[in-house]
Amino acid sequence: MQPAKQATIAQSETDRLRARAVWLYHVEGSTQNDIATQLGISRVMVVRLLADARRRNEVRVTVSAPLAELIELERRLETRFNIARVIIAPFADADEDPVKVIAAAAGNFISSQMKSGMTVGVGWGRTLYNTLPFITGETLDDFRVVSLLGGIAAARRFNPAEFAWQFAELFQGEGFLIPAPAVVDSAETKHALLERCGLSATFEMATKLDVALLSVGGITNLTTSYRTGYITEADRRSLIDAGAVGDVLYNFIDENGNLVPHDVNERVISVNLSILRRTAERVLISGGKEKRVAVRGAIKILNPTTFITDEQTAKALVS
């Protein structure tokens, strides 16, 4: 990543932290210690952010920082869905694709969270793949990346294996893959692969993750899960008939976050969502007009600790 881009991303994160610290202190009446805990920074940093906001004339009767409206929206989402941290990327056009702005916000967040000694589970898809240019890599010790879904046979940018390897390389870590297709022809084939093909070690690692990075797939014929070829048009239509609104790791869910009764869910080779729900830090990264209902379902089934989305999706979720 170019130094200029790194500086821009770092400044954007500082602006967001400063605006949020000001909001918590002056609007919600939080103490500096409470703010430090909520934002995951030191009390000294909180003091500096508040002082900087005053110097910039961002503190008057109301918070004048341009992100104030988004901060209020973040707080509403946190409260409504019981999420510890919501990050909303500014995005004004409801009809455009928000993947890039979501990816930029997510890449910035991921860069600040990765530490030596971590085991990180990763999903796949266009949104996660687009975070890669926005992640500031560094050399971390004893850093492991576990792909949570079987691979895609054809070589594509959004292959789960490809994303996992590239993510691991950013931090000079080890990558662990599931050497099997994402979806197989029958539940019997799935169980045979799990029992006889040495997949148990990777699945065992997935029970001990520090962080899981996940996104949501839609159910239209333009989504990545459909375009890979594992889901046929007949599958897609019958999934919709069964109530599916989207998927997480090819696990198709309804709007209430329940797995739909469909044989695709019996044939997918992925880490069980109930296991991922027990991961300490669960980061859900997704948005877009066609995924709003699916995102709501994914929030319910995953109970994420961090949710990163775009402004229009956030407004739809609280409406």
N, C-alpha and C positions, 0 to 999 in steps of 0.2 A: 504494500500500500504506500502511496506517495506521502511524504511528510505533510504536505498541505492538506490532504484528505484526513490524515490522522488528527491534525490540529483542529480542523473543522468539526469532526466528530466529538473530540474531547471538549471543545467549547460548547457544543450543543448539549452535552450531558451536564456540564457545569451550569448552563443557563436553566436547564430543567430542574436540577437540584436546588438552585438558588430560588427559583420561583416557588417550588414546592415547600421549601423551608420557610419562606415568607408567608405563604398561605397558612401553614400549620401554626406558625407563631402568632401572626397578627389576626387571622380570621377564626381559627379553631381554638386559639388560646393554649396550645401545647407548650410544655416547657422545653428548654433547649435539650435537656437530657432525653425527654420523650422523642423529640425530633431526631436526635442522633440515632436512637434505637430504631425508629421507623424507617429512616433512610439508609441505615447501615453505614453511617459515617461517624467520625469522632465529634465530641462536643465542641472542640476547638474549631473544626471545620464548619459546624453550624454557626458559631459566632462570626466567623469570617464571611460566610454567605450572607448573613443578615446585615452585616456592616457594609458589604459590597452592594447589596440591594439599596440600602439607604444612600450610599454614595452615587448610585446611578439614578436616584430619584424614582425608584420603582415602588416606594412605599409612601402612600398618601392616606386618604380615607379608605380606599380600596386598593387591592393589588393591581398595579398597572402593567405588570409583565405580560407580554403577549400570550403566554401559555396559561394564564390564570383560568380561562374557561375550560381548558383541557384538564387542568388539575382538579377542578370541581367535578368534572365528568369521571375522572379516574377514581375519585373518592366515592362517587355514587355507585360505580361498578364494584368497587371493593366491598362496600357495605351490602349491596344487593346479593352478590354471589359469594360472599365470605372469602374473598381472595386477599392475601396479604399485600400483594403489590400489583398494580395495574399500570402499564405504560401505554399511552396512546400517542400514535404518530399523527401529526397534523395532516389533514387530507380533506380538501374542500369539495372535490367533484365526486358526487355519489355514483356517477356512471362510469368512472374510469377504474382501472386496475390498480389497487393499492399495494401490490406485492413489494415494489421497490421501497416505499416509505416504511412499511412494516419491517422489511428486511434490514433497513438501515438502523431503525430503532433497536431491533433484536440483536444485530451485530454489535452495536455499541454496548448493550447490556451484557451480552455473553463475554465480550472482551474484559469486562470488569469483574466477572465472577469466576473465571477459570483459575485454579490454583494447583500447585504441585500436590501429588498424592490423590488426586480425584479420579473417580471412575464415572464417566459420563455416558449415558445411553442416548442414542440419537435416532430419530425417526427419519423421514424422507419427504421429498416432494419439492415443488417449485419454490415455495416460500422459504423453506430451510436452505435450499441450494443457493438462493439469492442472498443469504446472509453472509456467505463466504467472503466477498470482497470488502465487507464492512467490519470484519473481525480483525482486530489487531493481534497477530500471533506473537508468541514468545516461547522460549525454551522452558518447559516445565519438567520437573523430575517426577518419575513414577506416575505418569499421566496415561490413562487408558480410556479408549473410546469403544463402546460396544454398540454395534448395529442391532436395532430391536426388531428388524424384519428381514425375512429372507430376501435374496437378491433377485433382480430382474434379469432375464436371460439376455435380452438385446442390450447393446451398449448405448446407453442414453445418459444425458447429463443428470437426470433426476433419479438414477439408480441408487437404491439405498447403500450399496457397497461403495459406490463412488463418493457419495457425500461423506460417509463415515471415514474413508481414507483421507480425503482432503481435509476434513476437520481435524483428524489426528495429526496430520502433517503440520498444520498451523502451530501446534504446540509441541512438536517433536515427540509425540506420544505414540503408543502402540494402538493398533486397530484390531478389533476382534469382530469377525463377521459370522453370519449364519449361512453356511455353505449349502443352501437349499433354495428352491424357488419360493417366491413370496406366496403363491397359491398353487396347490397341487390338485390332482384330479379327483381325489376322494379323501374322506376322513381316515380311511384305512392306510392310505399311502402316507399321510401326515404322521400317524402314530408310528408307522414302521421307520420313517426317517428319524423321528425323535428318539426312538429306542435303540436304533442300530447304527446310526451314522455319526456318532461322536459329537452331537449337538449339545449334549448336556452341560459341558463346561461353559459355553457361552451363555446358555440360559441361566446357569447358576450365578454367573457374574451379574446378570441383570437383576438378581434379587438383592444385590449389595451396591446399588448405584448411589452416588451422591447427588447427581443431577440427571433429570431426563428432559431432553429437548424434543418437543412434539408439535405437530401441526395437524390440521384438519383437511380432509379431502371432501369435495362436494359430490353430488350424485348426477350432475349433467354429463352429457357425452363429450364435454371439452376438458374434463378434469384429468389429472395425471393418472389416477388409478385406472380410469377407463382406457386412456390412450396407450398404456403399456401392453394391452392385449390380454391380460389375465382375466379381466371382466368383460364378458361378451355383452352385446346389446340385449340379448335375452336375459342374461343375469341382471343387468342394470334395471330393466323394466320389472322383473320379478322382485328385485330388492325394493324398488319404489312401492310396489304393491304390498310388500311386507311392512311398509312404514319407514324404510330407510331414508334418511335425509343427508347422510354423508358417512365418512369413515375416519377412524384413527388407526393407522397401521393395518389397513384393510379389514379392520373389525367394523362392520357396518352397524350404525346406531340410529335410533329414532330420535325425535325432538326432545324426549324426556331423558335421553342418555342411556337408554336400555339397548342391549344387543338385540337386533331383530332376529326372528326365527327363520334363518335362511342357511342353506348348506354352504355358501361361501364362507360364512363365519366358522364352519367346521373344517374348512380346508385351508385356511390361512396359516402360514408358519410365521408367527410373531410372538413376542413376549406377551403374556396375558395382561390385559389392562388392569385387572385387580391387583396384580403384582406391582405395576408401575404406580398405582395409586398410593402405595406404601413408601415410595421414594421420597426422601426428605424434601428435595427441591424439584417441583414439577413445573416446567415452563411450557406454557401453551402459546404458540406463535401462529396467528391466523387472522384472516379477515377477508372482506370482499362481499359484494352484494349477493352473489350466488351461494355463499357459505354461511350466511347469518344464522339460519335455523340450525345448521350443522354445528356451528360454533357453540350455540347455546346448549345443545345436547352434549358436546364434548366437555364443556365446563362441568356439567352435572356428573358425567361418568368419571372424569379425571380429578375433579376438585383441585385445580392447579393452585400452586402457591404464587406463581407469577403468570400474568396474562398480558401479552403484547399484541396490540391490534391497531387498526386505523380509526380515525375520528368518526367516520360514517357508520362503521360497524358498531362502535361503542354507543353512539346515539340510538341506533336501532335496538340494541340490547337493553337499554334502560327505558325505552319508550313503552 
